[in-house]
């Protein structure tokens, strides 16, 4: 009987250990209990959260972050909206975030819970996505009992810490470099200080030094991922890293741009309003920052089904194209409106819109090809050079008739595009039957 084939281990890279037996059962049961605990707590606290949203308060320490003041209520009525609508909108955003994070965590748990990294990710998504990122438990447990709020604070510390630690472990489940394991207690200590003591020191000093520690932790996490990607990761692990970095970059950049645009367009007197925080900051949070857990789930579950390089390439091309054409479109409209005003003494908005639209339509394809070529040369130089080499060889193949010259061209193309350690080419000698002619 033939033995089942086994996948060879990569020499020099330790294979990630997986929990098994009793430890795997304990970990799975712990995840189920934790998930049920936070979900039930959110459901139980939801009516209280809704009641607090409907109760305006005066600015002060007793108001939580999204509770409206009397000024916000009057501004809400001026916009033609009700307080009930805003409360339901805020609850829907929280529930949406909870369902996304719990759904992704459950999917990872059901399909990959035997893998240590995937199991840690399932815990992280529940703790960070359901406890740390949403405000239902944070704003309702404190007035009930210090014990319940202490339990929430412990879960919050675990969630915030696990999110940072995730980048020191992903994608292999091991600390690379090995010294990064000593950052774990520092990370936990930082979030203990942040949750329990930072507000006390802020009242006396006005400035908290903890921000420096937070940015140092982020830089260490980024540095560890860069080192792992360049020196340790396999091809599959590099694809997983690209997915996570892609989602993280799109989420952060989109959220920051949304905040910048909101601060630019919204009057300064309304920036600090709870209404603007709900409709701009919280909506942007749900739209962009949730891309991070989604990309993590894709990297763990289905990273081999999609070519992330193609996704990144298309994002760079069409993102740049949209920004350039958008700025050009706005500039054309403003310029043509000003020119029409100088010539005729009055604006000509329909003509400016039509002309600007036609110009953008005419520039779309040429500008897209130009941006595509620039990005290929700048970020995908090896693939770009290989494509040009193959195109040149295709032309040579149609024109070359000498077999020896064609063989040299073929070997040169293979060596330049694939860069193998050794290249050999064997040509089969024609048989007697191939060279003989048949007399009719």
C-alpha positions in Angstrom: 0.0 0.0 0.0 1.3 3.4 -0.9 2.0 5.8 1.9 0.0 9.1 1.7 2.0 12.0 0.2 3.2 14.6 2.7 4.0 18.2 2.1 7.7 18.8 2.6 8.7 21.3 5.2 10.6 24.4 4.2 14.2 24.0 5.4 15.3 26.8 7.7 11.8 28.1 8.5 10.1 26.5 11.5 6.6 25.4 10.7 3.9 27.0 12.9 2.6 24.8 15.7 -1.1 24.1 15.8 -3.2 23.5 19.0 -4.5 20.0 19.3 -6.3 17.7 21.6 -7.4 19.2 24.9 -5.8 22.7 24.3 -7.7 23.0 21.0 -11.0 22.0 22.7 -10.3 24.6 25.5 -9.5 27.3 22.9 -12.7 26.6 20.9 -14.9 26.6 23.9 -13.3 29.8 25.2 -14.0 31.5 21.8 -17.6 30.4 21.8 -18.2 31.6 25.4 -16.5 34.9 24.7 -18.5 35.6 21.6 -21.8 34.7 23.3 -20.9 36.9 26.2 -20.2 40.0 24.2 -23.1 39.5 21.9 -25.6 39.0 24.7 -24.1 42.0 26.6 -24.6 44.2 23.5 -28.2 43.0 23.0 -29.1 43.5 26.7 -27.6 47.0 26.8 -29.1 48.1 23.5 -32.4 49.5 25.0 -30.4 51.4 27.6 -28.1 52.7 24.9 -31.1 53.9 22.9 -32.5 55.7 25.9 -29.3 57.5 26.5 -29.1 58.6 22.9 -32.5 60.2 23.3 -31.5 62.1 26.5 -29.5 65.3 25.7 -27.1 66.5 28.4 -25.0 69.5 29.1 -21.3 69.3 28.0 -19.2 67.7 30.8 -17.7 64.5 32.1 -21.1 62.8 32.4 -21.8 63.0 28.7 -20.4 60.2 26.6 -18.9 60.9 23.2 -22.0 60.6 20.9 -24.6 62.0 23.3 -26.1 65.2 22.1 -26.2 68.5 23.8 -29.0 71.1 23.7 -27.2 72.9 20.9 -27.0 69.7 18.9 -30.7 69.1 19.3 -31.5 72.6 18.0 -29.1 72.1 15.1 -30.8 68.7 14.4 -34.2 70.3 14.1 -32.8 73.0 11.8 -31.7 70.2 9.5 -35.2 68.7 9.5 -34.2 65.5 11.3 -35.5 64.0 14.5 -33.6 62.8 17.6 -35.1 59.4 17.1 -33.7 59.1 13.6 -30.2 60.0 14.8 -30.4 57.5 17.6 -31.5 54.7 15.3 -28.8 55.7 12.8 -26.1 55.4 15.4 -27.5 52.0 16.6 -27.5 50.7 13.0 -23.9 51.7 12.6 -22.9 49.9 15.8 -24.8 46.8 14.9 -23.4 46.8 11.4 -19.8 46.8 12.8 -20.6 44.1 15.3 -22.2 41.8 12.6 -19.2 42.3 10.2 -16.6 41.5 12.9 -18.5 38.6 14.4 -19.4 37.2 11.1 -15.8 37.2 9.9 -14.6 35.8 13.2 -17.2 33.0 13.0 -16.2 32.2 9.4 -12.5 31.9 10.4 -13.4 29.9 13.4 -15.5 27.4 11.5 -13.1 26.9 8.7 -9.6 27.3 10.2 -9.9 27.0 14.0 -7.2 24.2 14.0 -4.7 26.8 12.8 -3.1 28.8 15.6 -2.9 32.1 13.7 -6.4 31.8 12.4 -7.7 31.0 15.9 -5.9 34.0 17.4 -7.4 36.2 14.6 -10.9 34.9 15.5 -10.4 36.0 19.1 -8.9 39.4 18.0 -11.9 40.2 15.7 -14.4 39.5 18.5 -12.4 41.5 21.2 -11.3 44.4 19.0 -14.2 44.6 16.6 -17.1 44.1 19.0 -15.8 45.5 22.3 -13.1 48.1 21.4 -14.6 49.6 18.2 -18.2 49.9 19.1 -19.6 52.2 21.8 -22.7 50.3 23.2 -20.9 48.6 26.1 -18.6 51.5 26.7 -21.4 54.0 27.2 -23.8 51.9 29.1 -21.9 49.7 31.6 -20.2 52.5 33.5 -23.3 54.0 35.1 -24.6 50.5 36.1 -21.8 49.1 38.2 -18.0 49.5 38.6 -17.6 45.8 38.5 -19.3 45.5 35.0 -17.3 48.4 33.7 -14.1 46.8 35.0 -15.0 43.7 33.1 -15.6 45.7 30.0 -12.2 47.5 30.5 -10.4 44.2 30.8 -12.0 43.0 27.5 -11.1 46.4 26.0 -7.5 46.0 27.0 -7.3 42.5 25.5 -8.9 43.7 22.3 -6.7 46.7 21.8 -3.6 44.7 22.7 -4.5 41.8 20.5 -4.8 44.1 17.5 -1.2 45.3 17.8 0.1 41.9 18.7 -1.6 40.5 15.6 0.9 42.3 13.3 3.8 40.8 15.2 2.4 37.3 14.6 0.8 37.4 11.2 0.9 35.4 8.9 3.0 32.5 10.4 1.8 32.7 14.0 5.4 33.1 15.3 7.2 36.2 16.5 9.6 37.4 13.8 12.2 38.7 14.8 12.1 36.7 18.0 12.8 39.7 20.2 9.4 41.2 19.3 7.8 38.8 21.8 9.0 41.1 24.6 6.9 43.9 23.1 3.7 42.0 24.2 3.9 42.9 27.9 4.8 46.5 27.0 1.7 46.6 24.7 -0.6 45.2 27.4 0.9 47.7 30.0 0.3 50.6 27.6 -3.4 49.8 27.2 -3.8 49.2 31.0 -2.5 52.7 31.5 -4.6 54.1 28.6 -7.8 52.6 29.9 -7.5 53.1 33.7 -5.0 56.0 34.2 -4.6 58.2 31.2 -7.7 60.3 31.9 -6.5 61.0 35.4 -3.1 62.3 34.2 -4.8 64.3 31.5 -6.8 66.2 34.0 -3.6 67.4 35.8 -1.1 67.7 33.0 -3.2 68.5 30.0 -1.0 66.4 27.7 -0.6 62.7 27.8 2.8 61.2 26.8 1.2 57.9 25.9 0.8 58.9 22.3 4.5 58.6 21.8 4.4 55.0 23.1 1.4 54.2 20.8 3.3 55.4 17.7 6.4 53.5 18.8 4.3 50.3 19.0 2.9 50.9 15.5 6.4 51.5 14.1 7.7 48.3 15.6 4.7 46.4 14.1 5.3 47.9 10.7 9.1 47.2 10.9 8.4 43.6 12.0 6.1 43.1 9.0 8.7 44.5 6.6 11.5 42.3 8.0 9.3 39.2 7.9 8.2 40.0 4.3 11.7 40.5 3.0 13.6 37.8 4.8 11.3 35.1 6.1 7.9 34.9 4.4 7.1 32.3 1.8 5.3 33.2 -1.5 1.9 32.4 0.1 2.7 34.4 3.2 3.7 37.4 1.1 0.4 37.3 -0.7 -1.4 37.2 2.7 0.7 40.2 3.9 -0.2 42.1 0.8 -3.9 41.6 1.4 -3.7 42.9 5.0 -1.5 45.9 4.1 -3.8 46.7 1.2 -6.9 46.7 3.4 -5.2 48.6 6.1 -3.9 51.3 3.7 -7.2 51.8 1.9 -9.1 51.9 5.2 -6.8 54.4 6.9 -6.3 56.6 3.8 -10.0 56.7 3.1 -10.9 57.6 6.7 -8.3 60.3 6.9 -9.4 61.8 3.5 -13.0 61.7 4.7 -12.1 63.6 7.9 -10.1 66.2 6.0 -12.9 66.8 3.5 -15.4 67.0 6.3 -13.3 69.5 8.2 -12.9 71.5 5.0 -16.5 71.6 4.0 -18.3 71.6 7.4 -18.3 75.0 9.2 -15.9 75.2 12.2 -18.8 75.8 14.6 -20.3 72.4 13.7 -17.1 70.2 13.5 -17.3 69.3 17.2 -21.0 68.6 17.0 -22.3 65.1 17.9 -24.4 65.2 14.7 -21.4 65.7 12.5 -19.5 63.0 14.4 -22.3 60.6 13.7 -22.9 61.4 10.0 -19.2 62.0 9.1 -16.7 60.3 11.5 -18.8 57.3 12.5 -20.1 56.7 8.9 -16.6 57.0 7.6 -15.4 54.6 10.2 -17.9 52.0 9.2 -17.2 52.5 5.5 -13.4 52.5 5.5 -11.9 51.1 8.7 -14.0 47.9 8.5 -12.0 47.1 5.4 -9.2 46.1 7.8 -10.9 43.0 9.3 -12.3 42.2 5.9 -8.9 42.1 4.3 -7.6 40.0 7.3 -10.3 37.5 6.7 -9.6 37.3 3.0 -5.9 36.9 3.7 -6.5 34.0 6.0 -9.3 32.2 4.2 -9.0 32.9 0.4 -5.7 34.6 -0.3 -4.8 32.1 -3.1 -8.0 32.7 -5.1 -7.3 36.3 -5.9 -4.2 38.0 -7.4 -3.6 40.8 -5.0 -1.1 42.4 -7.3 -3.8 42.9 -9.9 -6.1 44.5 -7.2 -3.4 46.8 -6.0 -2.5 47.7 -9.6 -6.1 48.6 -10.5 -6.5 50.6 -7.3 -3.4 52.7 -8.0 -4.4 53.3 -11.6 -8.1 54.1 -11.1 -7.5 55.9 -7.8 -4.9 58.2 -9.5 -7.1 58.6 -12.6 -10.2 59.5 -10.5 -8.2 62.1 -8.5 -6.6 63.7 -11.6 -9.8 63.8 -13.6 -11.9 65.1 -10.6 -9.5 67.9 -10.0 -9.3 68.7 -13.8 -13.1 68.6 -14.0 -13.6 71.0 -11.2 -10.8 73.3 -12.5 -12.4 73.3 -16.0 -15.8 74.2 -14.7 -14.4 77.1 -12.5 -12.2 78.3 -15.3 -14.9 78.2 -18.0 -17.4 79.9 -15.7 -14.9 82.7 -15.0 -14.0 83.1 -18.7 -17.7 83.2 -19.7 -18.3 85.8 -17.0 -15.4 88.0 -18.3 -16.6 87.8 -21.9 -20.4 88.0 -21.6 -20.8 89.5 -18.2 -22.8 86.5 -16.9 -22.1 82.9 -16.2 -22.8 80.1 -18.6 -23.0 77.0 -16.4 -24.6 74.5 -18.9 -22.0 75.3 -21.5 -19.2 74.9 -19.0 -20.6 71.5 -17.8 -20.9 70.2 -21.3 -17.5 71.3 -22.4 -15.8 70.0 -19.3 -17.6 66.6 -19.6 -16.5 66.3 -23.2 -12.9 67.1 -22.3 -12.9 64.6 -19.5 -14.4 61.9 -21.8 -11.7 62.6 -24.4 -8.9 62.4 -21.8 -10.1 59.3 -20.0 -8.5 56.6 -22.2 -5.2 58.3 -23.0 -4.7 59.3 -19.4 -5.6 55.8 -18.2 -3.0 54.2 -20.5 -0.4 56.8 -19.5 -1.0 56.3 -15.7 -0.9 52.5 -16.3 2.4 52.7 -18.0 3.9 54.9 -15.3 2.7 52.7 -12.5 3.9 49.5 -14.3 7.4 51.1 -14.8 7.6 52.4 -11.2 6.0 49.6 -9.1 6.0 46.6 -11.4 9.3 47.0 -13.2 10.1 43.3 -13.5 6.7 42.4 -15.0 6.8 45.4 -17.2 10.2 44.5 -18.6 9.1 40.9 -19.1 6.1 42.0 -21.0 8.2 44.2 -23.3 10.8 41.4 -23.8 8.1 38.9 -24.8 6.5 41.4 -27.2 9.9 41.9 -28.8 10.5 38.2 -29.1 7.1 37.7 -30.7 8.2 40.1 -33.4 11.6 38.3 -33.8 9.7 35.0 -34.0 7.8 36.1 -37.1 10.9 37.4 -38.9 13.7 35.0 -37.9 14.3 32.0 -40.2 17.7 30.8 -38.9 17.3 28.1 -36.2 20.5 28.8 -34.3 19.6 32.5 -34.1 16.1 31.7 -32.9 17.5 29.4 -30.3 19.7 32.1 -28.9 16.8 34.5 -28.8 14.7 32.0 -27.0 17.3 31.3 -24.3 17.8 35.0 -23.8 14.1 35.6 -23.4 13.7 32.8 -20.8 16.7 33.9 -18.9 15.6 37.6 -18.8 12.0 37.0 -17.9 12.1 34.0 -15.6 15.7 34.4 -14.3 16.3 30.6 -13.7 19.5 29.3 -12.3 20.3 27.3 -15.4 18.8 27.2 -18.9 19.1 24.3 -21.4 17.4 23.7 -24.7 17.3 20.4 -26.5 16.1 20.1 -30.1 14.8 16.7 -31.2 16.5 15.5 -34.3 14.0 14.8 -37.2 13.2 11.2 -37.8 13.7 9.4 -41.1 9.9 9.2 -41.6 9.7 13.0 -41.1 12.3 13.8 -43.8 11.3 11.2 -46.3 8.8 12.0 -49.1 6.0 9.8 -50.2 5.8 9.0 -53.9 2.4 9.1 -55.2 
